């Protein structure tokens, strides 16, 4: 099982997971042309794309969905997400299999219709993905425990957000329980997983209220002594390929 974030952030989100029987795209916030180009840079071909699974319906996660659907790529999401988008895709259910991977959706706290994170299981390996969430709930932690690879949001530095130019209502939305996860909250959550996780990909970093160096530093301090590797997802290029 391999994973590569093709793009992550408010300008567009898309992440590839490779299973034994092909590729799954998690979210489709980039154009088809950009998806193909970035997948190729990561060493993948979208000719092997078997399905798209959506975390939620916000525009930065679904901008490229119409083109994918026209190409006949099956779309899977929660019932709430499908209704919010007016789509006739297939509702994702725990334990369903796509591209040789077993998929387990789990609820996350975000201001969308029925947002979820995902756990992917394959031959004893587990990948957990949770982005666009205002808090790490016990249900999120239950699914991330036992994952060797974790993709987790580290959206903002609280000090930068409070001192920044955003209007106060937007700041409170981001900081709230249905907003986005701060660097220190991500670090504390990962601290409880460090005995199991071997690789962590920090995702959905804000370009206005965070920096890559600050996200890495904050999480690394929380994981002091951890033997795994920290990686970053980027808004404009693919991440490293984690396996």
Buried (B, 14 or more C-beta within 10 A) or exposed (E): BBBBBBBBBBEBBBBBBBBEBBBBBBBBBBBBEBBBBBBEEBEBEBEBBBBBBBBBBBEBBBBBBEBBBEEEBBBBBBBBBBEBBEBEBBBBEEEBEBBBBBBBBBBBBBBBBBBBBBBBBBEEEBBBBBBBBBBBBEEBBEBBBEBBBBBBBBBBBBEBBEEBEBEEEEBEBBBEEBBBBBBBBBBBBBBBBBEBBBBBBBBBBBEEBBBBEBBBBBBEEBBEEBEBEBBBBBBEEBBBBBE
